[in-house]
Amino acid sequence: MKHAFLIIAYDNWWQLKRLIQLLDYKNHDIYIHIDKKSKDFDVNFFNNITDYSSVYFFQEYDVYWGGQLCKWNYYYFEKQIVIIMTIIICFLGWIYLS
């Protein structure tokens, strides 16, 4: 059975790199959205860190963390996540996500 991991990150790149390495397995795909407000993200830091998994990075949206979250932003972001999950299911051959 294949598994898709959807991760949202802002910083602590060494920690994210370690998590990706721990998730590396032949049946795993890893999708990571980097907060658009993150200024020090460098995709080159993550080059060639997996042997089996496919890793995809996106940096499309501002993420509102914790107390900064307002109702409108929550619904907007939730809508985007549903769209992303639908793309994964329809176009990348996923049948089940939990």
C-alpha positions, -999 to +999 in steps of 0.1 A: +000+000+000+013+035-009+013+063+016+014+101+010+028+124+037+016+160+036+038+183+056+036+220+063+069+237+074+082+271+082+118+266+095+140+241+114+153+227+081+177+202+098+147+188+116+126+186+084+155+169+066+157+143+094+120+137+092+122+132+054+150+107+059+130+088+085+100+086+061+121+074+032+106+041+020+097+027-015+060+031-010+061+067+004+056+100-014+063+131+006+046+165-002+059+195+017+044+230+017+069+256+028+053+287+043+056+315+018+067+339+046+098+317+052+128+336+038+157+312+044+143+281+027+168+266+002+156+235-017+192+226-025+197+217+012+173+187+005+189+174-027+194+137-028+183+129+007+160+100-001+168+067-017+133+055-023+107+082-018+097+110-041+097+144-024+078+174-037+082+210-024+056+238-028+058+273-015+025+288-027+007+302+004+011+322+036+004+299+065-011+314+096+002+296+127-016+294+161-031+326+174-026+345+142-052+323+125-084+341+117-116+324+105-114+336+069-078+325+065-086+291+080-114+284+055-093+297+026-063+275+035-086+245+042-100+249+006-065+249-008-056+217+010-087+200-003-077+210-039-041+197-034-054+164-020-078+161-049-049+166-074-029+139-056-058+115-057-068+121-093-036+127-111-010+107-092-030+075-088-039+077-051-070+058-041-071+064-003-057+091+019-062+093+057 
